[in-house]
Amino acid sequence: MLDIWIADALVLTAVVGMPISTILRMRPRLLPGEGLTFPDWQIAEEKYRRRYIFRLVCFRILPAILAIYFGYRLFTWPPDVRADGPDIPTFYRALFAAFVFAMVVSSVLRIRQERAFVKEHPQFADSVLPVRPRVMAIVPILLSFGCIIASMSFHDLTLVTTLFLLGLVGIIVSRKLQVRSITRSRHELSWDEPLGARIAEVLQQFGYTPKKLILMPSMVTNAYALVDGSVLVTSALRTLVSKDEVAGVVAHELSHSRDGEGKKLQRVRLALTLPFLLLQIPFLVLFLGTSAEPFLPPFLSFAIVSVLLIPAMLFGRYSRRLEFKCDRDAAKVGLGLSLASCLTKITAFMGNPRRWIGLDKYILTHPSLDERVAALEKAHAMFLQRQEG
Ligand SMILES: [Zn+2]
C-alpha cells in the first residue's frame, strides 16, 4: 500500500524541483558572433529525448496511475476510521511554502546564471534586468497563486471558494499590471540605429503600427505580442541575431498584434483550463472533513496534473495554428527566410531540438523548428512567385 505521506512528499518535491531544474537547464549555450559556432544539434536532440522520457514517466504516466489509485482509496475508505496522513489545510500550507521557496531559489539561480554568462559574454551586459523590476514582476503573481493555494488551507468551503476566485481575479489583474509595468518601464532600451531604421521599414511594409514597440532588457531570446497590442523584443534577441532577423521576428509579432492575439490567446487558455480546475470542487464538497480527507491532497494533485493534459492539447493546437499564420504573414512581406534563420539561432541558443517527439508535438504552443522552417521556405517561394508575376 502506498502511503499518503510519501505521495504528498512526492508532490511537494515536484513543486520545488520543477522550476529549479528548468532554470538550471535553460542557461544560454550558443556563443554568437564572428567565428563562433552553434552547439551540435545531435547532442541537443539526445539530451531532449532523455528529458522527454523522464517528463513522460514522472509527469504523465506516474500521476495518472497514482490518481486512479488514490481515487479508488478515497471512494472505498471506511467512514469510521480516519486515514493516516495530513489533512487538507496542513498539506496546502506546506504546498504554499514549497511554492514560495521554489520561486525564490529559482530567481536567485537565474540572476547568478545571467551574471556569470555576462562575465564571459559582455555583449549581453545590457540584457541583465535589475533586481527591482524583476521582483516587482513576480510579486503580484506570487500573491495570486498563493491565494489559490492558500484557499485550500481552510476547512470551510465558502472560504475556499472565495479565496480561490479571488486568486483567479488576482492572476488576471497581475498580468495586466505586469504588462503595464513593462510598457511604462524606465529600463526600456532605445531602438538605436541601424535597428531603428530597419524596424521602421518593417512597420511600413506591414502597413500596421502596434500600440508600442518595446526593446526590453532580458536574457531570454524572444519577442512577444503583449495583451495590450504592444510588441516587445528582448535585448538578448537583438544581440544574438542580425537586424534582418530581428525584422523577421517583428513582422511575425505584428501579425499577432494586428489580429489582437495577445488577448485572444490569454482568454482561450483561461476558458479551456478553468473548467478543469473547477472539477476539484465536487470532490471537496464530498470529502472535506470526512475520514477519507487525507486522500484528497494526493488524489487532487495527481488528478489535476493528469486532466490538464486535455486543455493543454486543445490550446496547443489553437496556438500552433496562429504561429503558422503569423509566419506566413512575415513571409508575405519578404521576411520568411530571415525569420527562419532567426528561429534556428534562438532554438540553438536555448539548447532546444529541431523536432518535437511524442506528446510534445500535441501540447507545445509552437510548432517545431523543422516544421516552421519548411513552411517558411514554402511561403517565401510563393512570395518570390508573386513578385515575378
Ligand atoms: Zn508567435
Boltz pocket constraint, residues with backbone or C-beta under 6 A from the ligand:
constraints:
  - pocket:
      binder: B
      contacts: [[A, 252], [A, 256], [A, 322], [A, 323], [A, 326]]
      max_distance: 6.0
